[in-house]
């Protein structure tokens, strides 16, 4: 009954096997290991981008902020939705790594719209030395509220960015979950939709701790290498990042793990719906926001369930509806979901 985060789940055995194999011998450090060649080839193939520059870091924050820094000058601003991870969960790391560039936050509870993005961009008058200059647009896919931008929505957002000649970053911490939900390809959800750089997540989908940064314009490669080293995110024993990502890409594990996670969430959502829970956002991938009476929350917590309450404490009016966030990963069992639902 563990639905607190897909960060908390176990590492997939296939990835552990690759880590164990990487530990059996010596390998050149700092990304010169032969496994990284395999990773580079597999990600380029998956994204249909043979010239893409591919790099690995250990955390999603590092992937996001180092990628964005390559497209952001200190006097610019990064446009993002209010719930975006770079706004609410990264402790000003985007500002720090970009040399104090600011964030322009679009006030929305979930996805930003093309109209809202346009309005935010137009408020930043270019050439005004007293104000921030226009910088990159960052889109989150899956969003922090569990929604998935359709390909049409992605195209509409990137079209606005391109109209103003602004680069586009995609925060894909749950990239595979979104891709599976849309039934599209990695290329269709990135460069074919106007995305310039993507943070391609692995940690939330069965890896121990690895994220890829994929630049579709290889001209940014050297700058990223410098920023990664200067930012203390270049691993000496890099092969243990490479081994994780190699295991993740092997036999399309990244896809099948996301399919399992999404299916687990759909099963949980259907049970919640039948039990009378109200949804704050329609679940589309592996994250659910729903509310039900506090008395039921208390029963679940007393039984050992792990998840986050979203808008209220565990103590209070027994009948008040309290929202929760629940996240399923690839390893969630139907038995655990059924046990959780039995407390309604």
VOPAGU-2260 file (C-alpha; in pm, 1 decimal, decimal comma):
REM VOPAGU-2260
SITE   aa  ch    i         X         Y         Z
SITE  UNK   A    0       0,0       0,0       0,0
SITE  UNK   A    1     280,1     239,8     -91,9
SITE  UNK   A    2     162,8     523,5    -316,2
SITE  UNK   A    3     373,6     812,7    -186,5
SITE  UNK   A    4     600,8     839,7    -490,0
SITE  UNK   A    5     741,1     648,0    -784,0
SITE  UNK   A    6    1078,3     765,0    -649,3
SITE  UNK   A    7    1034,4     522,4    -360,3
SITE  UNK   A    8     987,5     200,7    -555,8
SITE  UNK   A    9    1246,2     -72,9    -604,5
SITE  UNK   A   10    1503,3     -79,8    -882,6
SITE  UNK   A   11    1403,8    -314,7   -1163,1
SITE  UNK   A   12    1600,9    -644,9   -1155,3
SITE  UNK   A   13    1714,6    -596,4   -1515,8
SITE  UNK   A   14    1881,2    -271,2   -1414,1
SITE  UNK   A   15    2037,7    -430,7   -1107,0
SITE  UNK   A   16    2179,2    -699,7   -1333,3
SITE  UNK   A   17    2343,7    -438,1   -1552,8
SITE  UNK   A   18    2486,0    -261,4   -1247,2
SITE  UNK   A   19    2628,6    -588,3   -1119,0
SITE  UNK   A   20    2785,2    -663,4   -1456,3
SITE  UNK   A   21    2938,5    -314,5   -1469,0
SITE  UNK   A   22    3092,7    -376,8   -1127,7
SITE  UNK   A   23    3279,9    -687,2   -1242,1
SITE  UNK   A   24    3572,6    -508,5   -1403,3
SITE  UNK   A   25    3746,9    -176,4   -1464,5
SITE  UNK   A   26    3621,1      88,8   -1705,5
SITE  UNK   A   27    3737,3     431,2   -1812,2
SITE  UNK   A   28    3585,7     713,8   -1602,4
SITE  UNK   A   29    3388,2    1031,4   -1675,8
SITE  UNK   A   30    3162,2     889,0   -1945,1
SITE  UNK   A   31    3434,6     721,3   -2150,3
SITE  UNK   A   32    3306,9     376,0   -2055,4
SITE  UNK   A   33    3194,4     148,9   -2341,9
SITE  UNK   A   34    2847,4     110,1   -2191,7
SITE  UNK   A   35    2787,8     479,8   -2259,6
SITE  UNK   A   36    2834,0     411,8   -2630,6
SITE  UNK   A   37    2549,7     160,5   -2606,8
SITE  UNK   A   38    2335,7     413,9   -2420,9
SITE  UNK   A   39    2400,8     685,4   -2676,1
SITE  UNK   A   40    2307,3     456,5   -2964,2
SITE  UNK   A   41    1991,2     324,2   -2797,5
SITE  UNK   A   42    1860,3     669,9   -2705,3
SITE  UNK   A   43    1936,8     808,9   -3050,0
SITE  UNK   A   44    1749,1     515,9   -3201,0
SITE  UNK   A   45    1452,3     555,5   -2965,6
SITE  UNK   A   46    1426,6     927,2   -3045,9
SITE  UNK   A   47    1497,4     882,5   -3419,4
SITE  UNK   A   48    1772,7    1140,8   -3375,2
SITE  UNK   A   49    2108,2    1003,1   -3497,9
SITE  UNK   A   50    2289,9    1333,1   -3436,0
SITE  UNK   A   51    2150,5    1398,5   -3087,2
SITE  UNK   A   52    2392,1    1470,5   -2803,6
SITE  UNK   A   53    2317,9    1243,3   -2506,8
SITE  UNK   A   54    2442,7    1291,3   -2150,4
SITE  UNK   A   55    2366,9    1134,3   -1814,1
SITE  UNK   A   56    2325,7    1286,1   -1468,3
SITE  UNK   A   57    2202,4    1139,4   -1141,8
SITE  UNK   A   58    1899,2    1357,6   -1067,4
SITE  UNK   A   59    1605,1    1516,3   -1242,1
SITE  UNK   A   60    1692,5    1855,7   -1099,4
SITE  UNK   A   61    2040,4    1835,9   -1250,5
SITE  UNK   A   62    1895,0    1732,9   -1586,0
SITE  UNK   A   63    1648,1    2019,9   -1590,2
SITE  UNK   A   64    1868,7    2300,0   -1469,2
SITE  UNK   A   65    2182,9    2213,1   -1662,9
SITE  UNK   A   66    1982,6    2172,1   -1982,6
SITE  UNK   A   67    1801,4    2502,1   -1928,9
SITE  UNK   A   68    2126,1    2681,5   -1844,2
SITE  UNK   A   69    2256,3    2599,6   -2191,2
SITE  UNK   A   70    1968,2    2798,5   -2340,7
SITE  UNK   A   71    1944,0    3080,4   -2085,5
SITE  UNK   A   72    2147,1    3395,8   -2037,3
SITE  UNK   A   73    2156,8    3547,9   -1685,9
SITE  UNK   A   74    1947,8    3846,1   -1800,9
SITE  UNK   A   75    1671,6    3626,4   -1943,2
SITE  UNK   A   76    1361,7    3463,3   -1796,7
SITE  UNK   A   77    1238,3    3104,9   -1827,3
SITE  UNK   A   78     864,4    3060,7   -1891,0
SITE  UNK   A   79     693,3    2775,2   -1706,0
SITE  UNK   A   80     364,8    2669,7   -1546,7
SITE  UNK   A   81     314,0    2742,7   -1176,8
SITE  UNK   A   82     318,4    2373,6   -1066,4
SITE  UNK   A   83     631,9    2301,2   -1271,2
SITE  UNK   A   84     905,3    2116,7   -1085,5
SITE  UNK   A   85    1154,6    2390,3   -1174,7
SITE  UNK   A   86     930,0    2640,2    -995,9
SITE  UNK   A   87     801,5    2453,6    -690,7
SITE  UNK   A   88    1052,8    2177,6    -618,7
SITE  UNK   A   89    1406,5    2272,5    -717,7
SITE  UNK   A   90    1510,7    2525,5    -451,0
SITE  UNK   A   91    1598,8    2799,3    -703,2
SITE  UNK   A   92    1840,5    2565,6    -882,3
SITE  UNK   A   93    1729,7    2690,5   -1227,3
SITE  UNK   A   94    1811,9    3045,4   -1124,0
SITE  UNK   A   95    2140,6    2939,0    -966,7
SITE  UNK   A   96    2272,0    2732,0   -1257,3
SITE  UNK   A   97    2165,3    2986,8   -1518,9
SITE  UNK   A   98    2347,8    3268,4   -1339,6
SITE  UNK   A   99    2041,4    3419,6   -1170,7
SITE  UNK   A  100    1802,2    3424,0   -1465,7
SITE  UNK   A  101    1447,2    3455,6   -1335,6
SITE  UNK   A  102    1139,0    3241,3   -1384,6
SITE  UNK   A  103     821,8    3383,9   -1533,5
SITE  UNK   A  104     550,5    3168,4   -1379,8
SITE  UNK   A  105     224,2    3123,8   -1566,3
SITE  UNK   A  106     -57,4    3108,8   -1312,4
SITE  UNK   A  107    -232,0    2777,6   -1372,6
SITE  UNK   A  108    -317,9    2478,1   -1157,3
SITE  UNK   A  109    -199,7    2235,2   -1423,4
SITE  UNK   A  110    -113,8    2284,2   -1790,3
SITE  UNK   A  111     -28,6    2622,6   -1934,0
SITE  UNK   A  112    -226,0    2726,2   -2240,5
SITE  UNK   A  113     -87,0    2879,3   -2559,6
SITE  UNK   A  114    -284,2    3198,7   -2489,2
SITE  UNK   A  115    -140,9    3230,8   -2138,3
SITE  UNK   A  116     209,8    3157,5   -2264,5
SITE  UNK   A  117     175,7    3420,2   -2536,9
SITE  UNK   A  118      52,4    3678,3   -2288,1
SITE  UNK   A  119     345,4    3607,8   -2055,2
SITE  UNK   A  120     598,2    3636,1   -2337,2
SITE  UNK   A  121     449,5    3957,4   -2468,2
SITE  UNK   A  122     474,2    4118,6   -2124,2
SITE  UNK   A  123     851,4    4081,8   -2143,0
SITE  UNK   A  124     940,9    4363,1   -2381,6
SITE  UNK   A  125    1260,7    4278,5   -2571,3
SITE  UNK   A  126    1528,0    4543,9   -2582,0
SITE  UNK   A  127    1421,8    4705,1   -2255,1
SITE  UNK   A  128    1744,8    4718,6   -2056,5
SITE  UNK   A  129    1548,6    4756,2   -1730,7
SITE  UNK   A  130    1364,5    4423,2   -1757,8
SITE  UNK   A  131    1432,9    4054,4   -1809,9
SITE  UNK   A  132    1475,8    3940,5   -2167,5
SITE  UNK   A  133    1279,2    3653,7   -2315,0
SITE  UNK   A  134    1429,8    3309,8   -2259,6
SITE  UNK   A  135    1333,0    2943,9   -2302,9
SITE  UNK   A  136     994,7    2782,9   -2246,6
SITE  UNK   A  137     983,1    2476,7   -2018,8
SITE  UNK   A  138     696,3    2226,6   -2048,1
SITE  UNK   A  139     638,2    1937,3   -1807,4
SITE  UNK   A  140     524,0    1601,3   -1947,1
SITE  UNK   A  141     361,6    1427,9   -1741,1
SITE  UNK   A  142     255,6    1743,7   -1555,5
SITE  UNK   A  143     290,1    1770,5   -1179,1
SITE  UNK   A  144     -85,4    1714,1   -1155,9
SITE  UNK   A  145     -84,9    1389,2   -1350,2
SITE  UNK   A  146    -207,2    1528,9   -1681,1
SITE  UNK   A  147     -55,1    1461,3   -2020,8
SITE  UNK   A  148     -21,6    1719,9   -2295,3
SITE  UNK   A  149    -159,3    1582,5   -2620,1
SITE  UNK   A  150      62,2    1612,9   -2926,6
SITE  UNK   A  151    -168,3    1888,7   -3048,3
SITE  UNK   A  152    -122,0    2076,2   -2720,1
SITE  UNK   A  153     254,3    2037,5   -2739,0
SITE  UNK   A  154     257,1    2166,0   -3097,3
SITE  UNK   A  155      44,7    2464,4   -2996,6
SITE  UNK   A  156     278,3    2558,6   -2709,7
SITE  UNK   A  157     598,3    2516,4   -2908,1
SITE  UNK   A  158     447,4    2711,7   -3198,4
SITE  UNK   A  159     407,4    3011,2   -2967,0
SITE  UNK   A  160     765,3    2971,1   -2845,5
SITE  UNK   A  161     900,9    2945,7   -3201,5
SITE  UNK   A  162     702,0    3250,4   -3309,3
SITE  UNK   A  163     916,2    3446,6   -3063,6
SITE  UNK   A  164    1230,5    3247,9   -3152,9
SITE  UNK   A  165    1249,1    3088,9   -2805,6
SITE  UNK   A  166    1392,1    2740,7   -2740,0
SITE  UNK   A  167    1177,5    2473,7   -2572,1
SITE  UNK   A  168    1277,5    2241,3   -2288,3
SITE  UNK   A  169    1070,0    1936,7   -2192,2
SITE  UNK   A  170    1085,2    1814,6   -1833,0
SITE  UNK   A  171    1029,6    1445,2   -1892,5
SITE  UNK   A  172    1079,3    1302,9   -1544,7
SITE  UNK   A  173     784,4    1075,9   -1632,0
SITE  UNK   A  174     853,2    1085,9   -2005,2
SITE  UNK   A  175     779,0     718,2   -2073,0
SITE  UNK   A  176     450,6     733,5   -1880,8
SITE  UNK   A  177     335,4    1021,6   -2099,9
SITE  UNK   A  178     449,5     857,7   -2421,7
SITE  UNK   A  179     268,1     534,5   -2337,1
SITE  UNK   A  180     -46,1     727,2   -2242,1
SITE  UNK   A  181     -44,0     905,7   -2579,2
SITE  UNK   A  182      47,3     597,4   -2779,8
SITE  UNK   A  183     308,3     797,4   -2969,3
SITE  UNK   A  184     682,7     776,2   -3029,4
SITE  UNK   A  185     961,1     954,3   -2842,8
SITE  UNK   A  186    1035,4    1156,7   -3156,9
SITE  UNK   A  187     673,2    1263,8   -3194,9
SITE  UNK   A  188     666,3    1389,7   -2837,0
SITE  UNK   A  189     991,8    1584,1   -2866,9
SITE  UNK   A  190    1170,7    1720,8   -3172,9
SITE  UNK   A  191     880,3    1650,1   -3408,2
SITE  UNK   A  192     668,5    1864,7   -3173,4
SITE  UNK   A  193     923,4    2147,3   -3160,0
SITE  UNK   A  194    1118,7    2049,5   -2846,2
SITE  UNK   A  195    1489,1    2141,2   -2846,9
SITE  UNK   A  196    1609,6    1953,9   -2538,6
SITE  UNK   A  197    1450,4    1692,7   -2312,5
SITE  UNK   A  198    1519,7    1568,3   -1962,7
SITE  UNK   A  199    1452,5    1198,4   -2019,9
SITE  UNK   A  200    1368,5    1043,6   -1685,5
SITE  UNK   A  201    1470,5     703,3   -1556,0
SITE  UNK   A  202    1466,2     726,3   -1176,2
SITE  UNK   A  203    1087,3     733,2   -1139,3
SITE  UNK   A  204    1045,1     439,9   -1377,3
SITE  UNK   A  205    1262,2     168,4   -1228,2
SITE  UNK   A  206    1617,5     305,2   -1227,6
SITE  UNK   A  207    1828,5     361,4    -916,5
SITE  UNK   A  208    1915,0     720,1   -1002,0
SITE  UNK   A  209    1982,5     830,6   -1358,9
SITE  UNK   A  210    1838,8    1082,1   -1604,7
SITE  UNK   A  211    1941,9    1154,7   -1961,7
SITE  UNK   A  212    1967,3    1497,8   -2119,6
SITE  UNK   A  213    1907,9    1479,2   -2493,8
SITE  UNK   A  214    1996,2    1776,6   -2713,8
SITE  UNK   A  215    1851,8    1758,3   -3062,2
SITE  UNK   A  216    2094,0    2033,6   -3161,1
SITE  UNK   A  217    2442,5    1887,7   -3097,7
SITE  UNK   A  218    2587,5    2239,4   -3107,4
SITE  UNK   A  219    2497,6    2262,5   -2737,5
SITE  UNK   A  220    2697,9    1951,4   -2646,3
SITE  UNK   A  221    3027,1    2110,9   -2540,8
SITE  UNK   A  222    2856,6    2378,8   -2334,2
SITE  UNK   A  223    2662,1    2110,2   -2148,3
SITE  UNK   A  224    2980,8    1916,2   -2078,9
SITE  UNK   A  225    3137,9    2225,5   -1927,9
SITE  UNK   A  226    2830,4    2310,5   -1721,4
SITE  UNK   A  227    2795,7    1952,8   -1596,2
SITE  UNK   A  228    3157,4    1946,3   -1479,4
SITE  UNK   A  229    3147,6    2298,2   -1332,6
SITE  UNK   A  230    2823,0    2212,8   -1156,3
SITE  UNK   A  231    2976,9    1901,3    -993,1
SITE  UNK   A  232    2747,3    1658,2   -1177,4
SITE  UNK   A  233    3007,4    1467,0   -1380,1
SITE  UNK   A  234    3049,8    1124,1   -1218,6
SITE  UNK   A  235    3397,1     971,5   -1213,5
SITE  UNK   A  236    3258,8     615,9   -1199,1
SITE  UNK   A  237    3017,8     708,2   -1474,1
SITE  UNK   A  238    2971,4     346,9   -1581,3
SITE  UNK   A  239    2719,9     301,4   -1299,9
SITE  UNK   A  240    2500,9     569,0   -1457,0
SITE  UNK   A  241    2557,1     416,5   -1799,7
SITE  UNK   A  242    2470,1      67,2   -1675,9
SITE  UNK   A  243    2139,2     186,2   -1534,7
SITE  UNK   A  244    2038,1     361,3   -1853,9
SITE  UNK   A  245    2156,1      68,0   -2065,4
SITE  UNK   A  246    1938,8    -166,4   -1860,1
SITE  UNK   A  247    1651,2      78,8   -1882,2
SITE  UNK   A  248    1665,7      94,1   -2262,4
SITE  UNK   A  249    1735,8    -278,1   -2307,2
SITE  UNK   A  250    1442,8    -472,2   -2452,4
SITE  UNK   A  251    1227,6    -156,2   -2419,1
SITE  UNK   A  252    1213,6    -185,3   -2040,5
SITE  UNK   A  253    1150,6     190,5   -2023,7
SITE  UNK   A  254     826,8     134,4   -2215,9
SITE  UNK   A  255     704,3    -180,8   -2042,4
SITE  UNK   A  256     774,9     -34,1   -1696,1
SITE  UNK   A  257     571,3     274,2   -1784,5
SITE  UNK   A  258     291,1      56,4   -1919,1
SITE  UNK   A  259     282,8    -131,6   -1588,4
SITE  UNK   A  260     285,1     188,0   -1383,1
SITE  UNK   A  261       7,1     344,7   -1589,0
SITE  UNK   A  262    -200,2      25,9   -1573,8
SITE  UNK   A  263    -156,1      10,5   -1196,0
SITE  UNK   A  264    -272,6     371,3   -1164,5
SITE  UNK   A  265    -571,4     307,8   -1391,0
SITE  UNK   A  266    -669,9      10,2   -1175,0
SITE  UNK   A  267    -636,7     219,6    -859,8
SITE  UNK   A  268    -830,8     508,9   -1013,0
SITE  UNK   A  269   -1115,1     280,1   -1114,4
SITE  UNK   A  270   -1136,2     143,9    -759,4
SITE  UNK   A  271   -1136,6     495,4    -615,6
SITE  UNK   A  272   -1408,7     598,5    -858,6
SITE  UNK   A  273   -1627,6     304,0    -761,3
SITE  UNK   A  274   -1573,2     391,2    -393,1
SITE  UNK   A  275   -1703,3     743,6    -451,8
SITE  UNK   A  276   -1379,5     942,9    -452,7
SITE  UNK   A  277   -1381,0    1276,3    -632,5
SITE  UNK   A  278   -1098,2    1353,2    -872,9
SITE  UNK   A  279    -924,0    1690,3    -876,5
SITE  UNK   A  280    -770,6    1609,0   -1215,0
SITE  UNK   A  281    -859,2    1328,4   -1451,8
SITE  UNK   A  282    -572,6    1077,2   -1417,0
SITE  UNK   A  283    -395,8    1011,0   -1745,9
SITE  UNK   A  284     -70,0     841,6   -1652,9
SITE  UNK   A  285      54,1     708,6   -1316,2
SITE  UNK   A  286     -36,0     992,0   -1076,9
SITE  UNK   A  287    -375,5    1049,4    -913,9
SITE  UNK   A  288    -522,2    1346,8    -727,3
SITE  UNK   A  289    -849,8    1260,8    -555,3
SITE  UNK   A  290   -1038,7    1334,5    -235,4
SITE  UNK   A  291   -1251,0    1137,3       7,9
SITE  UNK   A  292   -1358,7    1165,9     374,6
SITE  UNK   A  293   -1092,7    1223,7     640,5
SITE  UNK   A  294   -1223,7     925,8     840,2
SITE  UNK   A  295   -1128,6     695,4     552,8
SITE  UNK   A  296    -785,2     856,1     525,1
SITE  UNK   A  297    -730,9     787,7     893,5
SITE  UNK   A  298    -824,3     420,1     851,9
SITE  UNK   A  299    -584,4     388,3     561,1
SITE  UNK   A  300    -296,7     548,2     748,4
SITE  UNK   A  301    -360,6     334,4    1055,3
SITE  UNK   A  302    -344,7      28,1     829,8
SITE  UNK   A  303      -1,1     135,3     705,1
SITE  UNK   A  304     -83,7     300,7     373,7
SITE  UNK   A  305     176,0     551,0     253,4
SITE  UNK   A  306      69,3     849,4      43,5
SITE  UNK   A  307      57,9    1227,1      69,0
SITE  UNK   A  308    -238,8    1427,9     188,8
SITE  UNK   A  309    -269,9    1725,0     -40,5
SITE  UNK   A  310    -484,0    1990,1     124,1
SITE  UNK   A  311    -538,0    1915,2     490,5
SITE  UNK   A  312    -413,2    1735,4     802,8
SITE  UNK   A  313    -514,0    1390,4     917,9
SITE  UNK   A  314    -687,1    1537,8    1222,5
SITE  UNK   A  315   -1017,0    1724,7    1194,7
SITE  UNK   A  316   -1376,9    1680,9    1081,9
SITE  UNK   A  317   -1428,5    1312,2    1006,4
SITE  UNK   A  318   -1660,8    1384,1     713,3
SITE  UNK   A  319   -1458,6    1658,3     546,2
SITE  UNK   A  320   -1326,3    1564,6     202,0
SITE  UNK   A  321    -946,6    1572,7     203,5
SITE  UNK   A  322    -743,2    1548,7    -115,7
SITE  UNK   A  323    -450,1    1313,3    -165,1
SITE  UNK   A  324    -180,5    1244,6    -421,2
SITE  UNK   A  325    -117,2     882,4    -508,5
SITE  UNK   A  326     152,0     759,6    -746,8
SITE  UNK   A  327     198,2     409,7    -886,2
SITE  UNK   A  328     524,4     269,8   -1015,4
SITE  UNK   A  329     599,0     -41,4   -1219,1
SITE  UNK   A  330     619,5    -262,4    -908,8
SITE  UNK   A  331     283,7    -181,1    -746,0
SITE  UNK   A  332      85,7    -499,8    -689,1
SITE  UNK   A  333    -284,4    -548,4    -749,1
SITE  UNK   A  334    -301,2    -711,7    -404,7
SITE  UNK   A  335    -163,1    -396,6    -246,4
SITE  UNK   A  336    -407,0    -179,1    -440,1
SITE  UNK   A  337    -699,1    -402,0    -339,6
SITE  UNK   A  338    -587,3    -391,2      24,6
SITE  UNK   A  339    -576,7     -11,8       7,7
SITE  UNK   A  340    -922,9      11,8    -148,2
SITE  UNK   A  341   -1068,9    -228,7     110,0
SITE  UNK   A  342   -1054,1      48,6     370,2
SITE  UNK   A  343   -1328,5     251,1     203,2
